[in-house]
Amino acid sequence: MERQDRQAGSTDPLIVAVIDTDTLVIGAGPVGLFQAFQLGLLGLNTHVIDALPEAGGQCVALYPDKPIYDVPGVPVCTGRELAQLLLTQARPFLPRDATTGRIGNLHLNDQVASITQLADGEFDVGTRQGQGFRCRAVFVAAGAGAFVPRTLNVAALEGMGNVHHHLPEPLDRASSPWAGQHLVVAGGGEEALSTVAALMNAPQDARPATVTLLHRRDQFQAEPALEAKVRAWIAQGAVQLALGVPSGADLHSDGQAVSALQILGADGAVRALPLDHLLVRLGLSPKLGPLVDWGLQLDRKQVRVSADSFQSSVTGIYAVGDINTYPGKKRLLLCGFHEATLAAHHALAQLKPDQPQHLQYTTTSALLHQRLGVA
Ligand SMILES: Cc1cc2nc3c(=O)[nH]c(=O)nc-3n(C[C@H](O)[C@H](O)[C@H](O)COP(=O)(O)OP(=O)(O)OC[C@H]3O[C@@H](n4cnc5c(N)ncnc54)[C@H](O)[C@@H]3O)c2cc1C
């Protein structure tokens, strides 16, 4: 059973609400999701946080449609399919609200900023959005760091309500603020071109009235078939192409939204590109960010762990998946899943020393069936 939320108790004055939980997983990549599953199987409740708007880590952010061939028992699946399978597997412990569809203990679009160990050994964890957690063990499944979108180098765009960086999934009317309006997509790589394709193929009521692809030069970096498709739309006039480098922005009178981008062309002239919405699709870059300040022993930006427990240099903080290092480490999904399993068992022994620790099989254990909801 989860302990109750409480309103006080964080050491950080900016934190207003604190969720009390046995364990906290930082990162909802494949390893973080499997970590939540393993913790649930062992009867430890958990919350998971990710900086991205969607779970799946690299699999969804970097290669959603590419095939993976080396996950045991799954001959082939795409990155996005693997993330969905892991979410489905973890559902007993990351349950979805039947009405809203939200997973209550999966916190997306938020980044862990601080971890403080208290005198009693528990941890106070704070996020950028002011959410606090009090927990007894932390599992850092942070990959190469928090994935944050690359931005256009124009200060005036910061915090503007009509500047977006993520393509919603699914792309429907409710998730498309640009439906029926003028949308500029910035970028010339795979991500920008596949965004244009997704917008053109979206349901009619979710499509923008016009799509303009903005790139610094008339050269794209994308798979030939995708580029050919986008070039054909440009040739037909279904997609506009604007070339140049954004050098500034005009704002609406309320100062909350952008009305036009100032574009510096190859001829040295600056022209205004009016828009209703701007979708910046320049890719994601991982930022190790605040992790370096958490007091963990690092080895070339990886968290050093012991290879039998996957515990870091701080008792109670574990590191699993791509973020950790130990002799023989391989950055593979399979290795991350193994690490998450052993880390969960080690944490259980530390947190509930009086509880019997014998290994139980999901095939035959009535207790595990009960936890999985299949009893
Ligand atoms: C193109 C490509 C192909 C690959 N193919 C294969 C393959 O075929 N087989 C294989 O085994 N492996 C493959 N890999 C490697 C595999 O994807 C990684 O090993 C795996 O994604 C690691 O999972 P992870 O959960 O540790 O980290 P990630 O997938 O990187 O997820 C980490 C998550 O943590 C979040 N995060 C980090 N810091 C914070 C913070 N402070 N607050 C909130 N959230 C945070 C990030 O936003 C991210 O979503 C491939 C990798 C790439 C790039």
The ligand as an SDF file (V2000), in Angstrom:
LIG
                    3D

 53 58  0  0  0  0  0  0  0  0999 V2000
   19.6020    4.2940  -32.6310 C   0  0  0  0  0  0  0  0  0  0  0  0
   19.7110    3.3540  -31.4550 C   0  0  0  0  0  0  0  0  0  0  0  0
   19.4380    2.0140  -31.6280 C   0  0  0  0  0  0  0  0  0  0  0  0
   19.5450    1.1190  -30.5660 C   0  0  0  0  0  0  0  0  0  0  0  0
   19.2960   -0.2000  -30.7800 N   0  0  0  0  0  0  0  0  0  0  0  0
   19.4140   -1.0850  -29.7590 C   0  0  0  0  0  0  0  0  0  0  0  0
   19.2040   -2.4820  -29.9740 C   0  0  0  0  0  0  0  0  0  0  0  0
   18.9220   -2.9100  -31.0950 O   0  0  0  0  0  0  0  0  0  0  0  0
   19.3380   -3.3100  -28.8930 N   0  0  0  0  0  0  0  0  0  0  0  0
   19.6810   -2.8740  -27.6390 C   0  0  0  0  0  0  0  0  0  0  0  0
   19.7730   -3.6680  -26.7080 O   0  0  0  0  0  0  0  0  0  0  0  0
   19.8980   -1.5420  -27.4240 N   0  0  0  0  0  0  0  0  0  0  0  0
   19.7830   -0.6520  -28.4440 C   0  0  0  0  0  0  0  0  0  0  0  0
   20.0260    0.6850  -28.2330 N   0  0  0  0  0  0  0  0  0  0  0  0
   20.3950    1.1180  -26.8570 C   0  0  0  0  0  0  0  0  0  0  0  0
   19.1440    1.2310  -25.9720 C   0  0  0  0  0  0  0  0  0  0  0  0
   18.1840    2.0830  -26.5960 O   0  0  0  0  0  0  0  0  0  0  0  0
   19.5660    1.8140  -24.6250 C   0  0  0  0  0  0  0  0  0  0  0  0
   20.4650    0.9050  -24.0220 O   0  0  0  0  0  0  0  0  0  0  0  0
   18.3430    2.0030  -23.7400 C   0  0  0  0  0  0  0  0  0  0  0  0
   17.4590    2.9560  -24.2850 O   0  0  0  0  0  0  0  0  0  0  0  0
   18.7680    2.4690  -22.3480 C   0  0  0  0  0  0  0  0  0  0  0  0
   17.6020    2.6130  -21.6030 O   0  0  0  0  0  0  0  0  0  0  0  0
   17.5730    3.5380  -20.3100 P   0  0  0  0  0  0  0  0  0  0  0  0
   16.1770    3.4180  -19.7780 O   0  0  0  0  0  0  0  0  0  0  0  0
   18.7320    3.2210  -19.4530 O   0  0  0  0  0  0  0  0  0  0  0  0
   17.8540    5.0310  -20.8300 O   0  0  0  0  0  0  0  0  0  0  0  0
   17.0680    5.9540  -21.8800 P   0  0  0  0  0  0  0  0  0  0  0  0
   16.3800    5.1530  -22.9090 O   0  0  0  0  0  0  0  0  0  0  0  0
   18.0780    6.9560  -22.3210 O   0  0  0  0  0  0  0  0  0  0  0  0
   15.9650    6.6700  -20.9750 O   0  0  0  0  0  0  0  0  0  0  0  0
   16.3520    7.5490  -19.9520 C   0  0  0  0  0  0  0  0  0  0  0  0
   15.1990    8.4810  -19.6440 C   0  0  0  0  0  0  0  0  0  0  0  0
   15.5080    9.2100  -18.4540 O   0  0  0  0  0  0  0  0  0  0  0  0
   15.0300   10.5500  -18.5820 C   0  0  0  0  0  0  0  0  0  0  0  0
   15.7780   11.3880  -17.6420 N   0  0  0  0  0  0  0  0  0  0  0  0
   17.1100   11.5100  -17.5200 C   0  0  0  0  0  0  0  0  0  0  0  0
   17.4300   12.3480  -16.5140 N   0  0  0  0  0  0  0  0  0  0  0  0
   16.2580   12.7580  -15.9860 C   0  0  0  0  0  0  0  0  0  0  0  0
   15.9130   13.6440  -14.9180 C   0  0  0  0  0  0  0  0  0  0  0  0
   16.8380   14.2800  -14.1820 N   0  0  0  0  0  0  0  0  0  0  0  0
   14.6030   13.8540  -14.6600 N   0  0  0  0  0  0  0  0  0  0  0  0
   13.6350   13.2470  -15.4020 C   0  0  0  0  0  0  0  0  0  0  0  0
   13.9190   12.3800  -16.4230 N   0  0  0  0  0  0  0  0  0  0  0  0
   15.1950   12.1530  -16.7000 C   0  0  0  0  0  0  0  0  0  0  0  0
   15.2860   10.8700  -20.0640 C   0  0  0  0  0  0  0  0  0  0  0  0
   14.4430   11.9280  -20.5050 O   0  0  0  0  0  0  0  0  0  0  0  0
   14.9710    9.5250  -20.7340 C   0  0  0  0  0  0  0  0  0  0  0  0
   13.6340    9.4420  -21.1850 O   0  0  0  0  0  0  0  0  0  0  0  0
   19.9290    1.5930  -29.2780 C   0  0  0  0  0  0  0  0  0  0  0  0
   20.1800    2.9510  -29.0840 C   0  0  0  0  0  0  0  0  0  0  0  0
   20.0810    3.8280  -30.1590 C   0  0  0  0  0  0  0  0  0  0  0  0
   20.3640    5.2860  -29.9440 C   0  0  0  0  0  0  0  0  0  0  0  0
  1  2  1  0
  2  3  1  0
  2 52  2  0
  3  4  2  0
  4  5  1  0
  4 50  1  0
  5  6  2  0
  6  7  1  0
  6 13  1  0
  7  8  2  0
  7  9  1  0
  9 10  1  0
 10 11  2  0
 10 12  1  0
 12 13  2  0
 13 14  1  0
 14 15  1  0
 14 50  1  0
 15 16  1  0
 16 17  1  0
 16 18  1  0
 18 19  1  0
 18 20  1  0
 20 21  1  0
 20 22  1  0
 22 23  1  0
 23 24  1  0
 24 25  2  0
 24 26  1  0
 24 27  1  0
 27 28  1  0
 28 29  2  0
 28 30  1  0
 28 31  1  0
 31 32  1  0
 32 33  1  0
 33 34  1  0
 33 48  1  0
 34 35  1  0
 35 36  1  0
 35 46  1  0
 36 37  1  0
 36 45  1  0
 37 38  2  0
 38 39  1  0
 39 40  1  0
 39 45  2  0
 40 41  1  0
 40 42  2  0
 42 43  1  0
 43 44  2  0
 44 45  1  0
 46 47  1  0
 46 48  1  0
 48 49  1  0
 50 51  2  0
 51 52  1  0
 52 53  1  0
M  END
$$$$
